[in-house]
Amino acid sequence: MEKRKLGFWEIWNMSFGFLGIQFGFALQNANTSRIFDTLGAEVDKIGLYWLAAPLTGLIVQPIVGYFSDRTWTRLGRRRPYFLVGAILSAIALFMMPNSPTLWIAIGTLWIMDSSINISMEPFRAFVGDNLPDRQRTLGFAMQSFFIGTGAVVGSALPYVFTNFFGIENTAPEGIVPPSVKWSFYVGGVTFLLAVLWTVYKSKEYSPEELEAFEKAKEAELLRKDSGRVSVAQIITEKKQLVYGLFFAVIGAAASYYVYHINSADGQNKHKELYILTLGVFVIGLLFAIVSQLRKKNVKNAFTIIVTDLLNMPKTMKQLAWVQFFSWFALFSMWIYTTAAVTGHVFGTTDTTSKVYNDAADWVSVMFTVYNGVAAAVAFLLPVIAKRTSNKFTHMLSLIAGGIGLISIYFLSDKAGLLLAMVGVGIAWASILSIPYAMLSGALPSAKMGYYMGVFNFFVVIPQIVAGTILGFLVSEFFDSEPVYALIVGGCSMILAGLLTMGVNVQKKIDIKA
């Protein structure tokens, strides 16, 4: 007994919602720094303000994954989360460009990113739920295609509205330009309609059917190749406590150091570093608390989510480092490309000037190009991987992306900036699909949504790190020149590519996890 092989259009329908999700995500990525600039944000604080987004992802994704594994309604298992997230995201997209103050914009970003994560996280598990193993690579590639396509249109909208429909891309100080506002309005409607298409055009297997598939799979694995089956090793309470105390001590010591450097200049300039250092302390504290709860046989969503950060399969742990440095690079690009292009390439920081807003519009075009490249190569990368390997393909893609980011420092024209984005687009396509294909064979299917949520920690954590330290680096070591943050990001992406070659992709299923 196994899952039915789905036709092309069935996979298309179940992935179509990602078009809307990425539409909203692209608008957020390409325009949030611009909105913050318009509302008076300081350049070295933009990364800190962006932290609202990854912090919400860190909290929301594993919780949504955990509960979506345990949900069954008239709409199914994952689809209720798609729908609720889409409704909330559409509302937030209408609100964001109308924020009257910087702090309201930051709060709206928090709401918007939470809502996008509610819709987005279950989509990865949706592939695992509905597709047999042999079709999962195609499923992730289809998602990558819609991610790229949605991002192309979403990123380009401000430029299109200005240059093809004559909508103004300038506004008085403190007001978001009309072209950006209309882009967010269209994005909100598109997000909702695309997700509704998937909700009403897709079906899901019931919990009983999924349990039957799982039992059949386990029996088949045992019959064919017992060497591929192992019993998961659960970390002991004592070891979890040791990890907790270690991280707590490191976090406390680092927080004291931040206090020392802030007290030295008397201006508390780098208070954003507390987010990182106290975050490490809190993680250690959570490990320690959960170790004691487990001793008392307390088992709930909280203890499972925290404990399984340490119970990840080996392949997942190795991919975590690849994801960390990949997403650190991406976040540096999303935060600082607008400031780097307007300031370093076009030589202006005046947010009310025509030169600045034209350059900021060109950033939208750059983002359109890298997303378009990602959509174009989405189905090519699996072909290359089949002839070489997933690891080699991912390594080459990440190196291409790193070179693209670094090259922005040396460019001085619009055409060159678009060429740099080709490498980034290849890396983006690979990041969205190949790590998930490499990981799928190592995950117990009974916890697919939950582990996908945990895996997304390594999308979120590097964003938090980038948001806290890049502003410090830019102001203290790079003379407040944001383009150097892109160079750091490019080097990080190349390092991620090299680390990929060390990932163990021998498939071994932990059926007792």
C-alpha positions as CSV (number, residue, x, y, z in Angstrom):
1,M,0.0,0.0,0.0
2,E,1.5,3.4,-1.0
3,K,0.4,6.9,-1.9
4,R,-1.1,7.4,-5.3
5,K,1.1,9.0,-7.9
6,L,-0.3,12.4,-8.6
7,G,-0.6,14.0,-12.1
8,F,1.2,17.2,-13.1
9,W,-1.9,19.4,-12.6
10,E,-2.6,17.9,-9.2
11,I,0.9,18.8,-8.1
12,W,0.4,22.2,-9.7
13,N,-2.9,22.8,-7.8
14,M,-1.4,21.8,-4.4
15,S,1.6,24.1,-5.0
16,F,-0.3,27.1,-6.5
17,G,-0.8,28.7,-3.1
18,F,3.0,29.3,-2.9
19,L,2.5,31.8,-5.8
20,G,0.5,34.1,-3.4
21,I,2.7,33.4,-0.4
22,Q,5.8,34.4,-2.3
23,F,4.0,37.4,-3.8
24,G,3.6,38.8,-0.3
25,F,7.0,37.7,0.8
26,A,8.7,39.4,-2.1
27,L,6.9,42.7,-1.4
28,Q,8.1,42.4,2.2
29,N,11.7,41.7,1.2
30,A,12.0,44.3,-1.5
31,N,10.2,47.2,0.1
32,T,10.4,46.9,3.9
33,S,13.8,48.7,4.1
34,R,12.4,51.3,1.8
35,I,9.4,51.9,4.1
36,F,11.7,52.0,7.1
37,D,13.9,54.5,5.4
38,T,10.9,56.7,4.4
39,L,9.7,56.7,8.1
40,G,13.1,57.8,9.3
41,A,15.1,54.6,10.3
42,E,18.8,55.0,10.9
43,V,20.9,52.8,8.4
44,D,22.7,50.9,11.2
45,K,19.4,50.1,12.9
46,I,17.5,48.7,9.9
47,G,18.8,45.2,10.6
48,L,17.5,45.5,14.2
49,Y,14.0,46.6,13.0
50,W,13.9,43.7,10.5
51,L,14.2,41.3,13.4
52,A,10.5,41.3,13.9
53,A,10.2,39.0,10.9
54,P,12.6,36.2,11.9
55,L,11.7,36.3,15.6
56,T,8.1,35.6,14.7
57,G,9.2,32.7,12.4
58,L,11.3,31.2,15.2
59,I,8.2,31.0,17.4
60,V,5.4,30.4,14.8
61,Q,6.9,27.8,12.5
62,P,7.5,24.9,14.9
63,I,4.3,25.5,16.7
64,V,2.3,25.5,13.5
65,G,4.2,22.4,12.3
66,Y,3.5,20.6,15.6
67,F,-0.2,21.3,15.7
68,S,-0.8,20.8,12.0
69,D,0.5,17.3,12.4
70,R,-2.3,16.8,14.9
71,T,-5.1,18.7,13.1
72,W,-8.0,17.2,11.2
73,T,-11.0,19.3,10.1
74,R,-13.5,19.4,7.2
75,L,-10.8,21.2,5.3
76,G,-8.2,18.7,6.1
77,R,-4.9,18.8,8.0
78,R,-2.8,21.6,6.5
79,R,-5.3,23.6,4.5
80,P,-6.9,25.3,7.5
81,Y,-3.5,26.9,8.3
82,F,-3.1,28.0,4.7
83,L,-6.4,29.8,4.8
84,V,-6.1,31.5,8.2
85,G,-2.6,32.7,7.4
86,A,-3.7,34.0,4.0
87,I,-6.6,36.1,5.4
88,L,-4.3,37.6,8.1
89,S,-1.5,38.2,5.6
90,A,-3.8,40.1,3.2
91,I,-5.0,42.4,6.0
92,A,-1.3,43.1,7.0
93,L,-0.3,43.8,3.4
94,F,-3.0,46.5,3.2
95,M,-1.8,48.0,6.5
96,M,2.0,48.0,6.0
97,P,2.4,50.9,3.5
98,N,-0.1,53.0,5.4
99,S,1.9,52.9,8.6
100,P,2.1,56.5,10.0
101,T,5.2,55.9,12.2
102,L,8.3,53.7,12.1
103,W,7.2,51.7,15.2
104,I,3.8,50.9,13.7
105,A,5.6,49.7,10.5
106,I,7.8,47.4,12.7
107,G,4.7,46.1,14.5
108,T,2.9,45.5,11.2
109,L,5.9,43.6,9.9
110,W,5.7,41.4,12.9
111,I,2.0,40.6,12.2
112,M,2.6,40.2,8.5
113,D,5.5,37.8,8.9
114,S,3.7,35.7,11.5
115,S,0.7,35.4,9.1
116,I,2.9,34.5,6.2
117,N,4.6,31.8,8.3
118,I,1.2,30.3,9.3
119,S,0.5,29.8,5.6
120,M,4.0,28.9,4.4
121,E,5.2,26.4,7.0
122,P,2.6,23.6,6.4
123,F,3.2,23.8,2.6
124,R,6.6,21.9,3.0
125,A,4.8,19.2,5.0
126,F,2.0,19.2,2.4
127,V,4.4,17.7,-0.1
128,G,5.4,15.0,2.3
129,D,1.8,14.2,3.1
130,N,0.4,13.9,-0.4
131,L,3.3,12.7,-2.6
132,P,5.1,9.4,-2.7
133,D,8.8,9.5,-2.1
134,R,9.7,9.3,-5.8
135,Q,7.6,12.5,-6.5
136,R,8.8,14.7,-3.7
137,T,11.7,16.3,-5.6
138,L,9.2,17.3,-8.3
139,G,6.9,18.7,-5.6
140,F,9.6,20.8,-4.1
141,A,10.7,22.0,-7.6
142,M,7.1,23.0,-8.3
143,Q,7.1,25.0,-5.1
144,S,10.3,26.6,-6.2
145,F,8.8,27.5,-9.5
146,F,5.9,29.3,-7.9
147,I,8.1,30.9,-5.4
148,G,10.2,32.4,-8.2
149,T,7.3,33.4,-10.3
150,G,5.4,35.0,-7.5
151,A,8.5,36.9,-6.4
152,V,9.2,38.1,-9.9
153,V,5.8,39.8,-10.2
154,G,5.8,40.9,-6.5
155,S,9.3,42.5,-6.7
156,A,8.6,44.2,-10.0
157,L,5.3,45.8,-9.1
158,P,6.5,49.2,-7.8
159,Y,8.6,49.6,-11.0
160,V,5.8,48.5,-13.2
161,F,3.3,50.8,-11.6
162,T,5.6,53.8,-12.0
163,N,7.0,53.1,-15.5
164,F,3.9,51.6,-17.2
165,F,0.9,53.0,-15.3
166,G,2.3,56.4,-14.4
167,I,1.8,56.0,-10.6
168,E,4.2,58.3,-8.7
169,N,7.2,56.7,-7.0
170,T,7.9,59.8,-4.8
171,A,6.0,61.3,-2.0
172,P,6.5,64.0,0.8
173,E,8.8,63.1,3.6
174,G,7.5,60.4,5.9
175,I,4.9,59.2,3.3
176,V,5.3,55.9,1.4
177,P,5.0,56.5,-2.4
178,P,1.7,55.5,-4.1
179,S,3.5,53.0,-6.4
180,V,4.5,51.0,-3.3
181,K,1.1,51.3,-1.7
182,W,-0.7,49.9,-4.7
183,S,1.8,47.1,-5.0
184,F,0.9,46.0,-1.4
185,Y,-2.8,46.2,-2.2
186,V,-2.5,43.9,-5.2
187,G,-0.2,41.6,-3.2
188,G,-2.8,41.2,-0.5
189,V,-5.5,40.2,-3.0
190,T,-3.2,37.9,-4.9
191,F,-2.1,36.2,-1.7
192,L,-5.6,35.3,-0.7
193,L,-6.8,34.2,-4.1
194,A,-3.8,31.9,-4.8
195,V,-4.1,30.2,-1.4
196,L,-7.9,29.8,-1.9
197,W,-7.2,28.0,-5.1
198,T,-5.0,25.4,-3.4
199,V,-7.5,25.0,-0.5
200,Y,-10.4,24.2,-2.8
201,K,-8.5,22.4,-5.6
202,S,-6.5,20.0,-3.4
203,K,-7.3,17.0,-1.2
204,E,-5.5,15.5,1.8
205,Y,-5.2,12.0,3.1
206,S,-6.9,11.4,6.5
207,P,-4.9,10.5,9.6
208,E,-6.0,6.9,9.3
209,E,-4.8,6.7,5.7
210,L,-1.4,8.3,6.6
211,E,-0.9,5.9,9.4
212,A,-1.6,3.0,7.1
213,F,0.9,4.3,4.6
214,E,3.5,4.7,7.3
215,K,3.0,1.1,8.5
216,A,3.2,-0.2,5.0
217,K,6.4,1.8,4.4
218,E,8.0,0.5,7.6
219,A,7.1,-3.1,6.7
220,E,8.6,-2.7,3.2
221,L,11.8,-1.2,4.5
222,L,12.2,-4.0,7.0
223,R,11.6,-6.6,4.3
224,K,13.9,-5.1,1.7
225,D,16.7,-3.5,3.6
226,S,16.8,-3.5,7.4
227,G,20.1,-1.6,7.3
228,R,18.2,1.5,6.3
229,V,16.0,1.3,9.4
230,S,17.1,2.5,12.8
231,V,15.6,3.4,16.1
232,A,15.9,7.0,17.0
233,Q,18.3,7.8,19.8
234,I,16.5,10.3,22.2
235,I,18.8,12.6,24.1
236,T,18.9,12.0,27.8
237,E,17.6,14.4,30.4
238,K,21.1,14.7,31.8
239,K,22.7,15.5,28.5
240,Q,20.0,18.1,27.7
241,L,20.7,19.7,31.1
242,V,24.5,19.9,30.2
243,Y,23.6,21.6,26.9
244,G,21.3,24.0,28.7
245,L,23.9,25.0,31.3
246,F,26.6,25.5,28.6
247,F,24.4,27.8,26.5
248,A,23.2,29.7,29.5
249,V,26.8,30.4,30.7
250,I,27.9,31.4,27.2
251,G,24.8,33.7,26.8
252,A,25.3,35.3,30.2
253,A,29.1,35.9,29.5
254,A,28.4,37.4,26.1
255,S,25.6,39.6,27.5
256,Y,28.1,40.9,30.1
257,Y,30.6,41.7,27.3
258,V,27.9,43.6,25.4
259,Y,27.1,45.5,28.6
260,H,30.8,46.3,29.0
261,I,31.3,47.7,25.5
262,N,28.0,49.7,25.7
263,S,29.0,51.2,29.1
264,A,32.5,52.1,27.7
265,D,31.2,54.6,25.2
266,G,28.3,55.7,27.4
267,Q,25.9,55.8,24.5
268,N,24.6,52.2,24.5
269,K,25.1,52.1,20.7
270,H,25.0,48.4,20.3
271,K,22.0,47.4,22.4
272,E,20.7,45.2,19.6
273,L,23.5,42.7,20.4
274,Y,21.5,41.9,23.5
275,I,18.9,40.2,21.3
276,L,21.6,37.6,20.2
277,T,23.4,37.1,23.5
278,L,20.2,37.0,25.7
279,G,18.7,34.7,23.0
280,V,21.5,32.2,23.6
281,F,20.9,32.5,27.4
282,V,17.2,31.8,26.9
283,I,17.8,28.8,24.7
284,G,20.1,27.4,27.4
285,L,17.5,28.1,30.1
286,L,14.8,26.4,28.0
287,F,16.9,23.2,27.6
288,A,17.6,23.1,31.4
289,I,13.9,23.6,32.3
290,V,12.7,21.0,29.8
291,S,15.3,18.5,31.1
292,Q,13.7,18.8,34.5
293,L,10.2,18.5,33.1
294,R,11.1,15.4,31.3
295,K,12.4,13.9,34.5
296,K,8.8,14.3,35.8
297,N,7.5,12.6,32.7
298,V,5.9,15.8,31.4
299,K,5.3,15.5,27.7
300,N,3.6,18.2,25.7
301,A,4.1,20.5,22.7
302,F,6.6,22.6,24.6
303,T,8.9,19.8,25.8
304,I,8.8,18.0,22.5
305,I,9.6,21.1,20.4
306,V,12.5,22.1,22.7
307,T,13.9,18.5,23.1
308,D,13.9,17.7,19.4
309,L,16.2,20.6,18.6
310,L,18.8,18.1,20.0
311,N,17.2,15.0,18.5
312,M,17.5,15.9,14.9
313,P,18.7,13.3,12.4
314,K,22.4,13.6,11.5
315,T,21.7,14.8,8.0
316,M,19.5,17.5,9.4
317,K,22.2,18.7,11.8
318,Q,24.7,18.9,8.9
319,L,22.3,20.7,6.7
320,A,21.6,23.1,9.5
321,W,25.0,24.7,9.1
322,V,24.5,25.0,5.3
323,Q,21.2,26.6,5.9
324,F,22.6,29.0,8.5
325,F,25.3,30.5,6.3
326,S,23.0,30.5,3.2
327,W,20.2,32.4,5.0
328,F,22.7,34.7,6.7
329,A,23.7,35.8,3.2
330,L,20.2,36.2,2.0
331,F,19.2,38.3,5.0
332,S,22.2,40.6,4.5
333,M,21.0,41.1,0.9
334,W,17.4,41.8,1.9
335,I,18.4,44.3,4.5
336,Y,21.1,46.2,2.8
337,T,20.7,46.0,-1.0
338,T,18.6,49.1,-1.1
339,A,21.0,51.2,1.0
340,A,24.0,49.7,-0.9
341,V,22.7,50.4,-4.3
342,T,21.3,53.9,-3.6
343,G,24.4,54.9,-1.6
344,H,27.4,53.0,-3.1
345,V,26.3,52.7,-6.7
346,F,24.2,55.8,-7.3
347,G,25.6,58.0,-4.6
348,T,22.6,59.3,-2.7
349,T,21.0,58.9,0.7
350,D,18.2,61.5,0.2
351,T,15.0,59.4,0.4
352,T,12.9,62.3,-1.1
353,S,15.1,62.6,-4.2
354,K,14.2,61.3,-7.7
355,V,17.7,59.6,-7.9
356,Y,17.1,57.7,-4.6
357,N,13.6,56.5,-5.6
358,D,14.7,55.5,-9.1
359,A,17.5,53.5,-7.6
360,A,15.2,51.9,-5.0
361,D,12.9,51.0,-7.9
362,W,15.8,49.4,-9.6
363,V,16.4,47.2,-6.5
364,S,12.9,45.9,-7.1
365,V,14.0,45.1,-10.7
366,M,17.1,43.4,-9.4
367,F,15.0,41.2,-7.0
368,T,12.7,40.5,-9.9
369,V,15.6,39.2,-11.9
370,Y,17.0,36.9,-9.2
371,N,13.5,35.5,-8.6
372,G,12.9,35.1,-12.4
373,V,16.2,33.2,-12.7
374,A,15.1,31.0,-9.8
375,A,11.8,30.2,-11.5
376,A,13.6,29.5,-14.8
377,V,16.1,27.0,-13.3
378,A,13.8,25.4,-10.8
379,F,13.3,22.3,-13.0
380,L,16.8,22.4,-14.3
381,L,18.6,21.9,-11.0
382,P,17.1,18.4,-10.4
383,V,18.3,17.3,-13.8
384,I,21.8,18.5,-13.0
385,A,21.7,16.9,-9.6
386,K,20.6,13.6,-11.2
387,R,23.7,13.7,-13.4
388,T,26.1,14.7,-10.6
389,S,24.6,14.9,-7.1
390,N,22.5,17.0,-4.9
391,K,25.5,18.1,-2.9
392,F,27.6,19.1,-5.9
393,T,24.7,21.0,-7.5
394,H,23.9,22.9,-4.3
395,M,27.6,23.8,-3.8
396,L,27.9,25.3,-7.3
397,S,24.7,27.2,-6.9
398,L,25.7,28.8,-3.6
399,I,29.1,29.7,-4.9
400,A,27.5,31.4,-7.9
401,G,25.2,33.4,-5.5
402,G,28.1,34.4,-3.3
403,I,30.1,35.8,-6.2
404,G,27.0,37.7,-7.4
405,L,26.6,39.4,-4.0
406,I,30.3,40.3,-3.7
407,S,30.4,41.7,-7.3
408,I,27.9,44.5,-6.4
409,Y,30.8,46.3,-4.7
410,F,32.6,46.6,-8.1
411,L,29.6,47.5,-10.2
412,S,28.5,51.0,-11.3
413,D,25.7,50.5,-13.8
414,K,22.2,49.0,-13.9
415,A,23.0,46.2,-16.4
416,G,25.8,44.9,-14.2
417,L,23.6,44.9,-11.1
418,L,21.1,42.7,-13.0
419,L,23.9,40.3,-14.1
420,A,25.0,40.0,-10.4
421,M,21.5,38.8,-9.6
422,V,21.7,35.9,-12.0
423,G,24.1,34.1,-9.6
424,V,21.9,35.0,-6.7
425,G,18.8,33.6,-8.5
426,I,20.6,30.2,-9.2
427,A,21.5,30.0,-5.5
428,W,17.9,31.0,-4.5
429,A,16.4,28.2,-6.6
430,S,18.7,25.7,-5.0
431,I,18.1,26.9,-1.5
432,L,14.4,26.5,-1.9
433,S,14.5,22.9,-3.1
434,I,17.7,20.9,-2.9
435,P,18.2,21.0,1.0
436,Y,14.6,19.7,1.4
437,A,15.2,17.0,-1.2
438,M,18.4,16.0,0.7
439,L,16.6,16.0,4.0
440,S,13.4,14.2,3.1
441,G,15.0,10.7,3.3
442,A,16.1,11.3,6.9
443,L,12.8,12.5,8.3
444,P,10.2,10.3,10.0
445,S,7.0,10.9,8.1
446,A,4.9,10.9,11.3
447,K,6.6,14.1,12.3
448,M,6.9,15.7,8.9
449,G,5.3,19.1,9.7
450,Y,7.0,19.3,13.1
451,Y,10.5,18.6,11.8
452,M,10.0,20.9,8.8
453,G,9.1,23.6,11.4
454,V,12.3,22.8,13.4
455,F,14.3,22.8,10.2
456,N,13.1,26.3,9.6
457,F,14.9,27.3,12.8
458,F,18.0,27.3,10.6
459,V,16.3,29.7,8.3
460,V,15.3,32.0,11.1
461,I,18.3,31.9,13.5
462,P,20.8,33.2,10.9
463,Q,18.4,36.0,10.1
464,I,18.4,37.0,13.8
465,V,22.2,36.8,13.9
466,A,22.5,38.9,10.7
467,G,20.0,41.5,12.1
468,T,21.9,41.9,15.3
469,I,25.6,41.8,14.2
470,L,25.5,43.3,10.7
471,G,24.5,46.8,11.9
472,F,27.3,46.6,14.5
473,L,29.8,45.6,11.8
474,V,28.7,48.2,9.3
475,S,28.9,51.0,11.9
476,E,32.1,50.0,13.7
477,F,34.2,48.4,11.0
478,F,32.8,49.6,7.6
479,D,32.3,53.3,8.2
480,S,28.5,52.9,7.9
481,E,28.9,51.7,4.3
482,P,26.1,49.0,3.8
483,V,27.7,47.6,0.7
484,Y,30.3,45.8,2.9
485,A,27.4,43.8,4.5
486,L,26.8,42.4,1.0
487,I,30.4,41.3,0.8
488,V,30.1,39.6,4.2
489,G,27.0,37.9,2.9
490,G,28.6,36.7,-0.3
491,C,31.5,35.1,1.7
492,S,29.0,33.4,3.9
493,M,27.1,31.9,0.9
494,I,30.4,30.6,-0.5
495,L,31.2,29.0,2.8
496,A,27.7,27.4,2.9
497,G,28.4,25.9,-0.5
498,L,31.7,24.3,0.7
499,L,30.0,22.9,3.8
500,T,27.4,21.2,1.6
501,M,30.0,18.7,0.4
502,G,30.3,17.3,4.0
503,V,26.6,16.5,4.3
504,N,25.8,12.8,4.8
505,V,23.0,11.8,2.4
506,Q,22.9,8.1,3.2
507,K,19.2,7.5,3.7
508,K,18.3,6.0,7.1
509,I,14.8,6.2,8.4
510,D,14.2,6.5,12.1
511,I,10.9,4.7,12.2
512,K,10.5,4.7,16.0
513,A,11.1,8.5,16.3
